[in-house]
Amino acid sequence: MLNVFSSFYELIEAKRMIKKVVVIIALVMIASLSAAGCLFSTTNTASPSVSNSAASTSSPSASVSGSPSASPSPSASPSPSPTPNALSISGPSTIADGQGGTWTLYINGQLPTVQQAAQIVWSGTIGGEINPPYPVGPPGSMTTDANGAANTSPGTYTITAAYEGVSTSVTITRLAQVTISFNGANEISHGAVFELSAIVMQGNTPVTTGTVTFSLAGQTYTATQTDSSGMAGRWTSPQFSPITQVGPYTATASYTGPAGTASTTLLMTVT
């Protein structure tokens, strides 16, 4: 009987020992699981931070590489040279003896301003001195005198205008001096109709264009074309009315036209 009780007591103690062992094992497992859970949590928490940090670190790098300022700039092209001014001179290409003229410089097709005109330099003469910078006409013009003081010989002359390093020139033809002389007798009969005639020449060239005006004894008549006599440059007046009073009279013949101007007188006698 004592042995049975002793065996039963040992069995109970063994069970107690087993429970303690199970509890210890359970505590160890719980502690292990808890440690594993904390590690997992720490890893998951740190990864986004590291990832975000890496991303934030790489992001500026990507931004820099894609920035326009970091890309190689194209080589700067040289500035285009300014376009030179286009100059042109407007004015007569031919002037007659005893006549002047006005020539105007245009800058890029426009009349120059007063400020631009002050920078224009003219040179050359055409039967007259240039009166700088523009005494007559619009700004940027030059004018020769009407008397042909500088060059009285017929021929070609060049005038040049310069502005801001650019210049342009034109050639002007100066015509020979025009002359007019009476042609015919210097006596007329009183009471009879009559005509007056004159020869108009420019150098050795007969003048066939323009007008010739004849005056005598208070009468004036104009011829607008040369007569049909066959004599080159001869101009004949329409018929004058008869002069009834005898005596000396002075006749005048004047030419005006493209060749210039000229006049002459002739002492005539009415008999």
Secondary structure, DSSP 8 states (H G I E B T S, - for coil): -HHHHHHHHHHHHHHHHHHHHHHHHHHHHHHHHHHHHHHHHHHHHHHHHHHHHHHHHHHHHHHHHH-TTTS---------------EEEES-SEE-BT---EEEEEETTB---HHHHTT-EEE--SSS-B-SS-SSSSTTEEEB-TT--S--S-EEEEEEEEETTEEEEEEEEE---EEEEE-S-SEE-TTS-B--EEEEEETTEE--SSEEEEEETTEEEEE-S--SSS-TTEEE---B----S-EEEEEEEEEEETTEEEEEEEEEEE-
